[in-house]
Amino acid sequence: MPIVQSKQKEIEMFMPKEVEALYRRFADAVYKPNVLDGKTKELIALSDSVMADCVPCINYHYQKAVEYGASQEEIAEALAIAMSVSAGSKEAKYAAVVGKLERANSDERE
């Protein structure tokens, strides 16, 4: 079964039909080319899928990005941005902890 059909079956199993219909309308509107073209939207979605750690989403948006004409270089750059944001968020999140540890170690030495 293709990934998209598999994902659709999972949604149908856990989401009431009326909620799934609302989600589908929302997603269709979001991904419709507008100010951002379809390729750009799919590159963003691919990067966001990596950040959300959603493997079916990664597979789906990778395929859509390719269908919109994204090159391997464009995909690699989009994924590198996701990795950079992830690494930066971890650095920012734990900087305070590292600072406290360094101060505690410094106080112990004195």
Biopython code that builds the backbone (N, CA, C, O; Angstrom):
import numpy as np
from Bio.PDB.StructureBuilder import StructureBuilder

atoms = [
    (1, "MET", "N", (0.848, -1.178, 0.000)),
    (1, "MET", "CA", (0.000, 0.000, 0.000)),
    (1, "MET", "C", (0.894, 1.241, 0.000)),
    (1, "MET", "O", (1.794, 1.337, 0.834)),
    (2, "PRO", "N", (0.674, 2.185, -0.902)),
    (2, "PRO", "CA", (1.475, 3.413, -0.911)),
    (2, "PRO", "C", (1.354, 4.160, 0.410)),
    (2, "PRO", "O", (0.350, 4.045, 1.113)),
    (3, "ILE", "N", (2.388, 4.924, 0.737)),
    (3, "ILE", "CA", (2.464, 5.638, 2.006)),
    (3, "ILE", "C", (1.272, 6.570, 2.189)),
    (3, "ILE", "O", (0.705, 6.642, 3.280)),
    (4, "VAL", "N", (0.887, 7.281, 1.137)),
    (4, "VAL", "CA", (-0.214, 8.232, 1.247)),
    (4, "VAL", "C", (-1.505, 7.499, 1.599)),
    (4, "VAL", "O", (-2.257, 7.958, 2.458)),
    (5, "GLN", "N", (-1.773, 6.370, 0.950)),
    (5, "GLN", "CA", (-2.979, 5.604, 1.260)),
    (5, "GLN", "C", (-2.907, 5.047, 2.672)),
    (5, "GLN", "O", (-3.910, 5.046, 3.386)),
    (6, "SER", "N", (-1.755, 4.580, 3.081)),
    (6, "SER", "CA", (-1.576, 4.057, 4.434)),
    (6, "SER", "C", (-1.849, 5.151, 5.457)),
    (6, "SER", "O", (-2.545, 4.916, 6.445)),
    (7, "LYS", "N", (-1.309, 6.340, 5.230)),
    (7, "LYS", "CA", (-1.519, 7.470, 6.131)),
    (7, "LYS", "C", (-3.005, 7.820, 6.176)),
    (7, "LYS", "O", (-3.545, 8.099, 7.246)),
    (8, "GLN", "N", (-3.658, 7.808, 5.033)),
    (8, "GLN", "CA", (-5.086, 8.109, 4.971)),
    (8, "GLN", "C", (-5.884, 7.107, 5.797)),
    (8, "GLN", "O", (-6.804, 7.496, 6.517)),
    (9, "LYS", "N", (-5.548, 5.832, 5.704)),
    (9, "LYS", "CA", (-6.248, 4.795, 6.480)),
    (9, "LYS", "C", (-6.047, 5.028, 7.979)),
    (9, "LYS", "O", (-6.985, 4.867, 8.760)),
    (10, "GLU", "N", (-4.834, 5.405, 8.386)),
    (10, "GLU", "CA", (-4.571, 5.683, 9.794)),
    (10, "GLU", "C", (-5.415, 6.846, 10.282)),
    (10, "GLU", "O", (-5.968, 6.794, 11.381)),
    (11, "ILE", "N", (-5.521, 7.898, 9.475)),
    (11, "ILE", "CA", (-6.326, 9.060, 9.840)),
    (11, "ILE", "C", (-7.781, 8.648, 10.001)),
    (11, "ILE", "O", (-8.435, 9.033, 10.970)),
    (12, "GLU", "N", (-8.289, 7.867, 9.055)),
    (12, "GLU", "CA", (-9.687, 7.444, 9.104)),
    (12, "GLU", "C", (-9.966, 6.600, 10.341)),
    (12, "GLU", "O", (-11.080, 6.631, 10.863)),
    (13, "MET", "N", (-8.987, 5.851, 10.817)),
    (13, "MET", "CA", (-9.182, 4.985, 11.979)),
    (13, "MET", "C", (-9.303, 5.801, 13.266)),
    (13, "MET", "O", (-10.016, 5.386, 14.180)),
    (14, "PHE", "N", (-8.646, 6.920, 13.365)),
    (14, "PHE", "CA", (-8.564, 7.651, 14.623)),
    (14, "PHE", "C", (-9.223, 9.019, 14.612)),
    (14, "PHE", "O", (-9.290, 9.669, 15.656)),
    (15, "MET", "N", (-9.706, 9.471, 13.478)),
    (15, "MET", "CA", (-10.263, 10.804, 13.383)),
    (15, "MET", "C", (-11.702, 10.711, 12.869)),
    (15, "MET", "O", (-11.950, 10.081, 11.840)),
    (16, "PRO", "N", (-12.646, 11.329, 13.571)),
    (16, "PRO", "CA", (-14.015, 11.326, 13.057)),
    (16, "PRO", "C", (-14.063, 11.916, 11.644)),
    (16, "PRO", "O", (-13.292, 12.817, 11.312)),
    (17, "LYS", "N", (-14.956, 11.410, 10.838)),
    (17, "LYS", "CA", (-15.029, 11.813, 9.426)),
    (17, "LYS", "C", (-15.162, 13.324, 9.255)),
    (17, "LYS", "O", (-14.534, 13.901, 8.367)),
    (18, "GLU", "N", (-15.971, 13.972, 10.093)),
    (18, "GLU", "CA", (-16.157, 15.419, 9.943)),
    (18, "GLU", "C", (-14.879, 16.183, 10.291)),
    (18, "GLU", "O", (-14.595, 17.218, 9.686)),
    (19, "VAL", "N", (-14.106, 15.684, 11.259)),
    (19, "VAL", "CA", (-12.840, 16.320, 11.616)),
    (19, "VAL", "C", (-11.821, 16.088, 10.504)),
    (19, "VAL", "O", (-11.068, 16.993, 10.145)),
    (20, "GLU", "N", (-11.802, 14.877, 9.965)),
    (20, "GLU", "CA", (-10.891, 14.578, 8.856)),
    (20, "GLU", "C", (-11.208, 15.455, 7.656)),
    (20, "GLU", "O", (-10.296, 15.921, 6.973)),
    (21, "ALA", "N", (-12.494, 15.686, 7.390)),
    (21, "ALA", "CA", (-12.884, 16.547, 6.263)),
    (21, "ALA", "C", (-12.409, 17.982, 6.485)),
    (21, "ALA", "O", (-11.931, 18.632, 5.556)),
    (22, "LEU", "N", (-12.541, 18.469, 7.711)),
    (22, "LEU", "CA", (-12.048, 19.819, 8.019)),
    (22, "LEU", "C", (-10.535, 19.894, 7.855)),
    (22, "LEU", "O", (-10.007, 20.853, 7.292)),
    (23, "TYR", "N", (-9.841, 18.868, 8.354)),
    (23, "TYR", "CA", (-8.384, 18.837, 8.208)),
    (23, "TYR", "C", (-7.997, 18.835, 6.733)),
    (23, "TYR", "O", (-7.098, 19.570, 6.325)),
    (24, "ARG", "N", (-8.666, 18.019, 5.943)),
    (24, "ARG", "CA", (-8.353, 17.915, 4.519)),
    (24, "ARG", "C", (-8.551, 19.267, 3.826)),
    (24, "ARG", "O", (-7.719, 19.671, 3.014)),
    (25, "ARG", "N", (-9.650, 19.971, 4.140)),
    (25, "ARG", "CA", (-9.892, 21.303, 3.551)),
    (25, "ARG", "C", (-8.798, 22.279, 3.973)),
    (25, "ARG", "O", (-8.299, 23.059, 3.161)),
    (26, "PHE", "N", (-8.432, 22.225, 5.252)),
    (26, "PHE", "CA", (-7.367, 23.092, 5.760)),
    (26, "PHE", "C", (-6.052, 22.810, 5.035)),
    (26, "PHE", "O", (-5.398, 23.732, 4.547)),
    (27, "ALA", "N", (-5.665, 21.529, 4.967)),
    (27, "ALA", "CA", (-4.400, 21.151, 4.322)),
    (27, "ALA", "C", (-4.409, 21.527, 2.848)),
    (27, "ALA", "O", (-3.411, 22.030, 2.333)),
    (28, "ASP", "N", (-5.524, 21.288, 2.165)),
    (28, "ASP", "CA", (-5.609, 21.653, 0.743)),
    (28, "ASP", "C", (-5.398, 23.146, 0.550)),
    (28, "ASP", "O", (-4.711, 23.566, -0.381)),
    (29, "ALA", "N", (-5.990, 23.949, 1.431)),
    (29, "ALA", "CA", (-5.837, 25.403, 1.328)),
    (29, "ALA", "C", (-4.400, 25.830, 1.621)),
    (29, "ALA", "O", (-3.854, 26.701, 0.944)),
    (30, "VAL", "N", (-3.797, 25.217, 2.624)),
    (30, "VAL", "CA", (-2.429, 25.579, 3.012)),
    (30, "VAL", "C", (-1.431, 25.266, 1.900)),
    (30, "VAL", "O", (-0.530, 26.060, 1.630)),
    (31, "TYR", "N", (-1.592, 24.113, 1.259)),
    (31, "TYR", "CA", (-0.613, 23.680, 0.262)),
    (31, "TYR", "C", (-0.890, 24.208, -1.137)),
    (31, "TYR", "O", (-0.082, 24.004, -2.044)),
    (32, "LYS", "N", (-2.003, 24.873, -1.323)),
    (32, "LYS", "CA", (-2.305, 25.457, -2.639)),
    (32, "LYS", "C", (-1.290, 26.572, -2.913)),
    (32, "LYS", "O", (-1.114, 27.464, -2.084)),
    (33, "PRO", "N", (-0.622, 26.526, -4.072)),
    (33, "PRO", "CA", (0.332, 27.593, -4.383)),
    (33, "PRO", "C", (-0.343, 28.965, -4.316)),
    (33, "PRO", "O", (-1.431, 29.160, -4.858)),
    (34, "ASN", "N", (0.301, 29.884, -3.662)),
    (34, "ASN", "CA", (-0.240, 31.218, -3.474)),
    (34, "ASN", "C", (0.941, 32.175, -3.502)),
    (34, "ASN", "O", (1.593, 32.309, -4.537)),
    (35, "VAL", "N", (1.230, 32.839, -2.400)),
    (35, "VAL", "CA", (2.408, 33.709, -2.342)),
    (35, "VAL", "C", (3.664, 32.856, -2.489)),
    (35, "VAL", "O", (4.599, 33.230, -3.198)),
    (36, "LEU", "N", (3.678, 31.710, -1.814)),
    (36, "LEU", "CA", (4.768, 30.741, -1.983)),
    (36, "LEU", "C", (4.340, 29.712, -3.013)),
    (36, "LEU", "O", (3.199, 29.252, -3.006)),
    (37, "ASP", "N", (5.255, 29.354, -3.895)),
    (37, "ASP", "CA", (4.922, 28.328, -4.891)),
    (37, "ASP", "C", (4.915, 26.949, -4.242)),
    (37, "ASP", "O", (5.373, 26.778, -3.113)),
    (38, "GLY", "N", (4.388, 25.968, -4.972)),
    (38, "GLY", "CA", (4.251, 24.618, -4.448)),
    (38, "GLY", "C", (5.569, 24.000, -4.024)),
    (38, "GLY", "O", (5.637, 23.333, -2.992)),
    (39, "LYS", "N", (6.622, 24.215, -4.812)),
    (39, "LYS", "CA", (7.923, 23.630, -4.465)),
    (39, "LYS", "C", (8.434, 24.186, -3.149)),
    (39, "LYS", "O", (8.919, 23.436, -2.302)),
    (40, "THR", "N", (8.330, 25.490, -2.971)),
    (40, "THR", "CA", (8.792, 26.118, -1.730)),
    (40, "THR", "C", (7.998, 25.592, -0.546)),
    (40, "THR", "O", (8.568, 25.297, 0.505)),
    (41, "LYS", "N", (6.678, 25.473, -0.711)),
    (41, "LYS", "CA", (5.840, 24.961, 0.376)),
    (41, "LYS", "C", (6.226, 23.526, 0.736)),
    (41, "LYS", "O", (6.256, 23.165, 1.913)),
    (42, "GLU", "N", (6.519, 22.716, -0.271)),
    (42, "GLU", "CA", (6.892, 21.324, 0.016)),
    (42, "GLU", "C", (8.272, 21.227, 0.656)),
    (42, "GLU", "O", (8.501, 20.347, 1.486)),
    (43, "LEU", "N", (9.191, 22.108, 0.289)),
    (43, "LEU", "CA", (10.499, 22.122, 0.950)),
    (43, "LEU", "C", (10.349, 22.516, 2.421)),
    (43, "LEU", "O", (11.015, 21.952, 3.289)),
    (44, "ILE", "N", (9.479, 23.482, 2.695)),
    (44, "ILE", "CA", (9.208, 23.861, 4.078)),
    (44, "ILE", "C", (8.571, 22.689, 4.814)),
    (44, "ILE", "O", (8.962, 22.363, 5.935)),
    (45, "ALA", "N", (7.588, 22.058, 4.177)),
    (45, "ALA", "CA", (6.900, 20.922, 4.804)),
    (45, "ALA", "C", (7.866, 19.776, 5.076)),
    (45, "ALA", "O", (7.774, 19.111, 6.108)),
    (46, "LEU", "N", (8.783, 19.548, 4.158)),
    (46, "LEU", "CA", (9.785, 18.496, 4.352)),
    (46, "LEU", "C", (10.661, 18.817, 5.558)),
    (46, "LEU", "O", (10.902, 17.950, 6.398)),
    (47, "SER", "N", (11.134, 20.040, 5.648)),
    (47, "SER", "CA", (11.954, 20.438, 6.796)),
    (47, "SER", "C", (11.168, 20.337, 8.094)),
    (47, "SER", "O", (11.685, 19.857, 9.103)),
    (48, "ASP", "N", (9.926, 20.789, 8.068)),
    (48, "ASP", "CA", (9.086, 20.694, 9.266)),
    (48, "ASP", "C", (8.837, 19.240, 9.646)),
    (48, "ASP", "O", (8.770, 18.913, 10.831)),
    (49, "SER", "N", (8.701, 18.376, 8.666)),
    (49, "SER", "CA", (8.486, 16.952, 8.936)),
    (49, "SER", "C", (9.684, 16.349, 9.642)),
    (49, "SER", "O", (9.531, 15.512, 10.532)),
    (50, "VAL", "N", (10.878, 16.772, 9.246)),
    (50, "VAL", "CA", (12.093, 16.316, 9.924)),
    (50, "VAL", "C", (12.073, 16.800, 11.370)),
    (50, "VAL", "O", (12.375, 16.037, 12.288)),
    (51, "MET", "N", (11.718, 18.061, 11.573)),
    (51, "MET", "CA", (11.675, 18.617, 12.926)),
    (51, "MET", "C", (10.624, 17.908, 13.782)),
    (51, "MET", "O", (10.816, 17.729, 14.984)),
    (52, "ALA", "N", (9.509, 17.504, 13.157)),
    (52, "ALA", "CA", (8.440, 16.810, 13.891)),
    (52, "ALA", "C", (8.734, 15.321, 14.042)),
    (52, "ALA", "O", (8.007, 14.607, 14.733)),
    (53, "ASP", "N", (9.791, 14.858, 13.402)),
    (53, "ASP", "CA", (10.183, 13.454, 13.444)),
    (53, "ASP", "C", (9.053, 12.541, 12.958)),
    (53, "ASP", "O", (8.763, 11.503, 13.553)),
    (54, "CYS", "N", (8.424, 12.967, 11.851)),
    (54, "CYS", "CA", (7.294, 12.228, 11.272)),
    (54, "CYS", "C", (7.766, 11.552, 9.983)),
    (54, "CYS", "O", (7.777, 12.167, 8.917)),
    (55, "VAL", "N", (8.153, 10.286, 10.094)),
    (55, "VAL", "CA", (8.713, 9.567, 8.945)),
    (55, "VAL", "C", (7.728, 9.479, 7.777)),
    (55, "VAL", "O", (8.135, 9.723, 6.641)),
    (56, "PRO", "N", (6.448, 9.142, 8.001)),
    (56, "PRO", "CA", (5.532, 9.138, 6.850)),
    (56, "PRO", "C", (5.421, 10.522, 6.205)),
    (56, "PRO", "O", (5.304, 10.637, 4.985)),
    (57, "CYS", "N", (5.460, 11.574, 7.034)),
    (57, "CYS", "CA", (5.402, 12.939, 6.501)),
    (57, "CYS", "C", (6.648, 13.252, 5.676)),
    (57, "CYS", "O", (6.553, 13.870, 4.616)),
    (58, "ILE", "N", (7.811, 12.830, 6.158)),
    (58, "ILE", "CA", (9.062, 13.043, 5.423)),
    (58, "ILE", "C", (8.971, 12.384, 4.055)),
    (58, "ILE", "O", (9.291, 13.001, 3.039)),
    (59, "ASN", "N", (8.536, 11.138, 4.033)),
    (59, "ASN", "CA", (8.423, 10.425, 2.752)),
    (59, "ASN", "C", (7.452, 11.120, 1.814)),
    (59, "ASN", "O", (7.740, 11.288, 0.629)),
    (60, "TYR", "N", (6.309, 11.522, 2.336)),
    (60, "TYR", "CA", (5.281, 12.167, 1.521)),
    (60, "TYR", "C", (5.785, 13.498, 0.960)),
    (60, "TYR", "O", (5.685, 13.744, -0.242)),
    (61, "HIS", "N", (6.323, 14.351, 1.826)),
    (61, "HIS", "CA", (6.733, 15.685, 1.380)),
    (61, "HIS", "C", (8.002, 15.640, 0.531)),
    (61, "HIS", "O", (8.204, 16.504, -0.322)),
    (62, "TYR", "N", (8.850, 14.651, 0.754)),
    (62, "TYR", "CA", (10.001, 14.460, -0.139)),
    (62, "TYR", "C", (9.489, 14.186, -1.556)),
    (62, "TYR", "O", (9.935, 14.810, -2.519)),
    (63, "GLN", "N", (8.551, 13.247, -1.669)),
    (63, "GLN", "CA", (8.011, 12.898, -2.991)),
    (63, "GLN", "C", (7.325, 14.097, -3.634)),
    (63, "GLN", "O", (7.500, 14.344, -4.827)),
    (64, "LYS", "N", (6.542, 14.849, -2.850)),
    (64, "LYS", "CA", (5.857, 16.029, -3.395)),
    (64, "LYS", "C", (6.866, 17.080, -3.840)),
    (64, "LYS", "O", (6.679, 17.702, -4.886)),
    (65, "ALA", "N", (7.927, 17.290, -3.076)),
    (65, "ALA", "CA", (8.950, 18.269, -3.457)),
    (65, "ALA", "C", (9.594, 17.868, -4.777)),
    (65, "ALA", "O", (9.815, 18.716, -5.643)),
    (66, "VAL", "N", (9.893, 16.594, -4.936)),
    (66, "VAL", "CA", (10.463, 16.097, -6.196)),
    (66, "VAL", "C", (9.475, 16.320, -7.336)),
    (66, "VAL", "O", (9.859, 16.761, -8.419)),
    (67, "GLU", "N", (8.201, 16.014, -7.089)),
    (67, "GLU", "CA", (7.183, 16.222, -8.124)),
    (67, "GLU", "C", (7.088, 17.688, -8.541)),
    (67, "GLU", "O", (6.818, 17.982, -9.706)),
    (68, "TYR", "N", (7.305, 18.606, -7.608)),
    (68, "TYR", "CA", (7.287, 20.036, -7.919)),
    (68, "TYR", "C", (8.598, 20.512, -8.544)),
    (68, "TYR", "O", (8.737, 21.689, -8.876)),
    (69, "GLY", "N", (9.550, 19.605, -8.703)),
    (69, "GLY", "CA", (10.789, 19.956, -9.383)),
    (69, "GLY", "C", (11.948, 20.307, -8.479)),
    (69, "GLY", "O", (12.949, 20.843, -8.955)),
    (70, "ALA", "N", (11.852, 20.028, -7.200)),
    (70, "ALA", "CA", (12.968, 20.323, -6.299)),
    (70, "ALA", "C", (14.151, 19.420, -6.633)),
    (70, "ALA", "O", (13.999, 18.212, -6.814)),
    (71, "SER", "N", (15.324, 20.026, -6.712)),
    (71, "SER", "CA", (16.538, 19.260, -6.985)),
    (71, "SER", "C", (17.050, 18.641, -5.690)),
    (71, "SER", "O", (16.631, 19.028, -4.599)),
    (72, "GLN", "N", (17.952, 17.682, -5.817)),
    (72, "GLN", "CA", (18.566, 17.083, -4.629)),
    (72, "GLN", "C", (19.315, 18.134, -3.819)),
    (72, "GLN", "O", (19.353, 18.067, -2.591)),
    (73, "GLU", "N", (19.909, 19.105, -4.509)),
    (73, "GLU", "CA", (20.637, 20.165, -3.812)),
    (73, "GLU", "C", (19.677, 21.043, -3.007)),
    (73, "GLU", "O", (19.990, 21.434, -1.883)),
    (74, "GLU", "N", (18.505, 21.354, -3.580)),
    (74, "GLU", "CA", (17.522, 22.160, -2.855)),
    (74, "GLU", "C", (16.990, 21.400, -1.640)),
    (74, "GLU", "O", (16.822, 21.977, -0.565)),
    (75, "ILE", "N", (16.732, 20.125, -1.814)),
    (75, "ILE", "CA", (16.255, 19.303, -0.702)),
    (75, "ILE", "C", (17.323, 19.222, 0.381)),
    (75, "ILE", "O", (17.017, 19.355, 1.566)),
    (76, "ALA", "N", (18.569, 19.005, -0.016)),
    (76, "ALA", "CA", (19.664, 18.919, 0.959)),
    (76, "ALA", "C", (19.807, 20.229, 1.733)),
    (76, "ALA", "O", (20.035, 20.213, 2.942)),
    (77, "GLU", "N", (19.677, 21.357, 1.045)),
    (77, "GLU", "CA", (19.793, 22.649, 1.720)),
    (77, "GLU", "C", (18.636, 22.874, 2.689)),
    (77, "GLU", "O", (18.843, 23.378, 3.793)),
    (78, "ALA", "N", (17.426, 22.507, 2.289)),
    (78, "ALA", "CA", (16.267, 22.636, 3.180)),
    (78, "ALA", "C", (16.449, 21.778, 4.422)),
    (78, "ALA", "O", (16.140, 22.213, 5.531)),
    (79, "LEU", "N", (16.946, 20.566, 4.240)),
    (79, "LEU", "CA", (17.167, 19.678, 5.385)),
    (79, "LEU", "C", (18.301, 20.184, 6.269)),
    (79, "LEU", "O", (18.252, 20.020, 7.488)),
    (80, "ALA", "N", (19.310, 20.791, 5.678)),
    (80, "ALA", "CA", (20.400, 21.364, 6.466)),
    (80, "ALA", "C", (19.884, 22.500, 7.349)),
    (80, "ALA", "O", (20.335, 22.663, 8.483)),
    (81, "ILE", "N", (18.943, 23.279, 6.830)),
    (81, "ILE", "CA", (18.354, 24.353, 7.633)),
    (81, "ILE", "C", (17.612, 23.759, 8.824)),
    (81, "ILE", "O", (17.734, 24.252, 9.945)),
    (82, "ALA", "N", (16.838, 22.694, 8.579)),
    (82, "ALA", "CA", (16.126, 22.034, 9.678)),
    (82, "ALA", "C", (17.105, 21.537, 10.732)),
    (82, "ALA", "O", (16.863, 21.693, 11.928)),
    (83, "MET", "N", (18.200, 20.944, 10.296)),
    (83, "MET", "CA", (19.209, 20.447, 11.231)),
    (83, "MET", "C", (19.823, 21.601, 12.016)),
    (83, "MET", "O", (20.078, 21.472, 13.213)),
    (84, "SER", "N", (20.061, 22.716, 11.353)),
    (84, "SER", "CA", (20.653, 23.877, 12.012)),
    (84, "SER", "C", (19.713, 24.450, 13.068)),
    (84, "SER", "O", (20.142, 24.779, 14.174)),
    (85, "VAL", "N", (18.434, 24.567, 12.726)),
    (85, "VAL", "CA", (17.456, 25.075, 13.691)),
    (85, "VAL", "C", (17.372, 24.135, 14.886)),
    (85, "VAL", "O", (17.322, 24.585, 16.031)),
    (86, "SER", "N", (17.357, 22.836, 14.623)),
    (86, "SER", "CA", (17.289, 21.861, 15.700)),
    (86, "SER", "C", (18.509, 21.971, 16.615)),
    (86, "SER", "O", (18.378, 21.995, 17.839)),
    (87, "ALA", "N", (19.672, 22.035, 16.021)),
    (87, "ALA", "CA", (20.899, 22.142, 16.819)),
    (87, "ALA", "C", (20.921, 23.458, 17.593)),
    (87, "ALA", "O", (21.312, 23.484, 18.760)),
    (88, "GLY", "N", (20.511, 24.531, 16.961)),
    (88, "GLY", "CA", (20.476, 25.832, 17.629)),
    (88, "GLY", "C", (19.507, 25.852, 18.791)),
    (88, "GLY", "O", (19.784, 26.451, 19.830)),
    (89, "SER", "N", (18.366, 25.195, 18.615)),
    (89, "SER", "CA", (17.389, 25.173, 19.707)),
    (89, "SER", "C", (17.928, 24.391, 20.898)),
    (89, "SER", "O", (17.689, 24.761, 22.047)),
    (90, "LYS", "N", (18.646, 23.321, 20.627)),
    (90, "LYS", "CA", (19.238, 22.536, 21.713)),
    (90, "LYS", "C", (20.319, 23.344, 22.423)),
    (90, "LYS", "O", (20.413, 23.324, 23.651)),
    (91, "GLU", "N", (21.128, 24.049, 21.650)),
    (91, "GLU", "CA", (22.177, 24.873, 22.251)),
    (91, "GLU", "C", (21.556, 25.943, 23.149)),
    (91, "GLU", "O", (22.020, 26.166, 24.267)),
    (92, "ALA", "N", (20.515, 26.597, 22.662)),
    (92, "ALA", "CA", (19.862, 27.642, 23.451)),
    (92, "ALA", "C", (19.201, 27.062, 24.694)),
    (92, "ALA", "O", (19.256, 27.655, 25.771)),
    (93, "LYS", "N", (18.576, 25.901, 24.538)),
    (93, "LYS", "CA", (17.858, 25.273, 25.649)),
    (93, "LYS", "C", (18.801, 24.861, 26.769)),
    (93, "LYS", "O", (18.473, 25.014, 27.946)),
    (94, "TYR", "N", (19.949, 24.350, 26.419)),
    (94, "TYR", "CA", (20.856, 23.804, 27.426)),
    (94, "TYR", "C", (21.976, 24.744, 27.825)),
    (94, "TYR", "O", (22.786, 24.397, 28.685)),
    (95, "ALA", "N", (22.045, 25.921, 27.226)),
    (95, "ALA", "CA", (23.103, 26.878, 27.580)),
    (95, "ALA", "C", (23.018, 27.250, 29.058)),
    (95, "ALA", "O", (24.047, 27.358, 29.726)),
    (96, "ALA", "N", (21.815, 27.446, 29.570)),
    (96, "ALA", "CA", (21.657, 27.804, 30.983)),
    (96, "ALA", "C", (22.134, 26.672, 31.886)),
    (96, "ALA", "O", (22.767, 26.923, 32.912)),
    (97, "VAL", "N", (21.837, 25.435, 31.516)),
    (97, "VAL", "CA", (22.266, 24.282, 32.310)),
    (97, "VAL", "C", (23.784, 24.197, 32.334)),
    (97, "VAL", "O", (24.383, 23.994, 33.390)),
    (98, "VAL", "N", (24.399, 24.351, 31.180)),
    (98, "VAL", "CA", (25.857, 24.294, 31.097)),
    (98, "VAL", "C", (26.473, 25.418, 31.924)),
    (98, "VAL", "O", (27.467, 25.212, 32.620)),
    (99, "GLY", "N", (25.880, 26.606, 31.844)),
    (99, "GLY", "CA", (26.370, 27.731, 32.642)),
    (99, "GLY", "C", (26.307, 27.445, 34.128)),
    (99, "GLY", "O", (27.252, 27.748, 34.857)),
    (100, "LYS", "N", (25.200, 26.862, 34.592)),
    (100, "LYS", "CA", (25.070, 26.512, 36.017)),
    (100, "LYS", "C", (26.102, 25.481, 36.424)),
    (100, "LYS", "O", (26.697, 25.585, 37.496)),
    (101, "LEU", "N", (26.319, 24.484, 35.578)),
    (101, "LEU", "CA", (27.320, 23.457, 35.882)),
    (101, "LEU", "C", (28.718, 24.068, 35.963)),
    (101, "LEU", "O", (29.502, 23.730, 36.851)),
    (102, "GLU", "N", (29.019, 24.959, 35.038)),
    (102, "GLU", "CA", (30.336, 25.595, 35.050)),
    (102, "GLU", "C", (30.517, 26.439, 36.302)),
    (102, "GLU", "O", (31.589, 26.434, 36.907)),
    (103, "ARG", "N", (29.459, 27.176, 36.698)),
    (103, "ARG", "CA", (29.548, 27.983, 37.921)),
    (103, "ARG", "C", (29.689, 27.089, 39.147)),
    (103, "ARG", "O", (30.460, 27.400, 40.055)),
    (104, "ALA", "N", (28.954, 25.987, 39.180)),
    (104, "ALA", "CA", (29.043, 25.060, 40.316)),
    (104, "ALA", "C", (30.441, 24.459, 40.418)),
    (104, "ALA", "O", (30.994, 24.343, 41.512)),
    (105, "ASN", "N", (31.001, 24.083, 39.289)),
    (105, "ASN", "CA", (32.366, 23.526, 39.294)),
    (105, "ASN", "C", (33.373, 24.573, 39.712)),
    (105, "ASN", "O", (34.336, 24.272, 40.419)),
    (106, "SER", "N", (33.153, 25.814, 39.274)),
    (106, "SER", "CA", (34.055, 26.890, 39.625)),
    (106, "SER", "C", (33.984, 27.172, 41.132)),
    (106, "SER", "O", (35.016, 27.404, 41.762)),
    (107, "ASP", "N", (32.791, 27.154, 41.710)),
    (107, "ASP", "CA", (32.599, 27.384, 43.148)),
    (107, "ASP", "C", (33.257, 26.278, 43.961)),
    (107, "ASP", "O", (33.810, 26.546, 45.028)),
    (108, "GLU", "N", (33.205, 25.036, 43.474)),
    (108, "GLU", "CA", (33.813, 23.906, 44.194)),
    (108, "GLU", "C", (35.331, 24.033, 44.232)),
    (108, "GLU", "O", (35.962, 23.622, 45.206)),
    (109, "ARG", "N", (35.918, 24.595, 43.189)),
    (109, "ARG", "CA", (37.375, 24.724, 43.124)),
    (109, "ARG", "C", (37.900, 25.824, 44.047)),
    (109, "ARG", "O", (39.066, 25.809, 44.443)),
    (110, "GLU", "N", (37.050, 26.754, 44.378)),
    (110, "GLU", "CA", (37.493, 27.906, 45.191)),
    (110, "GLU", "C", (37.550, 27.601, 46.638)),
    (110, "GLU", "O", (37.903, 28.468, 47.438)),
]
sb = StructureBuilder()
sb.init_structure("model")
sb.init_model(0)
sb.init_chain("A")
sb.init_seg("    ")
for serial, (resi, resn, name, xyz) in enumerate(atoms, 1):
    if name == "N":
        sb.init_residue(resn, " ", resi, " ")
    sb.init_atom(name, np.array(xyz, "f"), 0.0, 1.0, " ", f" {name:<3s}", serial, name[0])
structure = sb.get_structure()
